[in-house]
């Protein structure tokens, strides 16, 4: 397992790179992996379909719940129609990082 982290500090808290699988059997955060190009991502899957932003909303709710953040603190900032997305996590960066570290396999 690589030591690469799919997040980096931002003025609001952290910026997170996520690889989302929509139309899954369940909503879950499945750990951290490295894509073929070397990009580290947090793997997540949601039951929602990728139509009208439903999968993005489900992802935001899943991450908010998993990280103990209010839903308003999680926003998709890039890749809205892509599997690989960039999200903004607002809050105390060190606290959010500790919670993200728990997803390492």
N, C-alpha and C positions, 0 to 999 in steps of 0.2 A: 504494500500500500504506500502510495506516495504521500509526502508530507505537505503537498500543495493544498492550499485552502481556497475554497470557492467564494470567499468574501474578502473585502478590503474596507478600511475605514473611509467614512464619508463625513461631511459636516453634520448631517443629521444623526448618524449612527454608523450603519454599515451598508455596503452595497453587496448584494448576493447574486451569484449566478446559479440558475436552477435549470435542470433538464426535466421537463414535465411530460408525463404520459397521460393523456386524457382517456376517457372511456375505459378506465380500469375497473377491476372487480371491487376495489376498495380504495378509500383515501388513505394514503400513507406517505411518510418520509422514509426513504430507503437507504440513506447513507450518502457518502461522498465517493465519487469516482472521477476518473480522468478520461476525457474524451480522446479520440484518436489524434487530435491536433495538440494534445497536451493541456487543454483547458480543464481546470478542476471545476466540477459542478456538484450541487446537491441534487440527488435524484428524488423526485416526488411523483406520485400518481394520484389522480383524482377520478371519481366516477363521472363527473360532469363531461358533457360533450363540448368540443371546441367550436361552439357557435355563439355568436353575440356576446362574447366575453365570459361565458358561463364557466369555462375551465379556469380562466384567470381568476375569477371571483372565488372559485372553490379553492384554488391554490393559496390565495391571500388568506382565506379563512383557516385553511389547514396550517399554514405557517404561523399565523397569529396564535392559534391554539397551542401548537407544538412548542412555540418559543415563549409563551406567556406574555404576549404583546396584545394591545388592543388592535382590532381589525384596521382601524384608521392609521396604524403605524406601519402597515405593510402595503406597498404599492408597486405595481409592475411599471418600470420606467423605460424598458426597451424589450423588443421581441414579442410584442403582444400576440402576433400571429405565428410565431415560431415555437419550436419545441424548447429551444434554449432561450431563456429569458433572463433579464436583469431586473432585480427587485431592490427597492430601497426599504431598509428596516430602520425606523426611527426609534431612538431610545439610547440608553447607556451602552456604548459599544462593547465595553469589557464584559458586561452581563450577558449581552446577546451572544458574544463570542463563546463564552463558557457553555451556553445552552447548545450552540451549534456544534461544539466539539463532541457532545454526547452522541451525535449521529455518525461518528467515525466507526467503521466496521471493526 
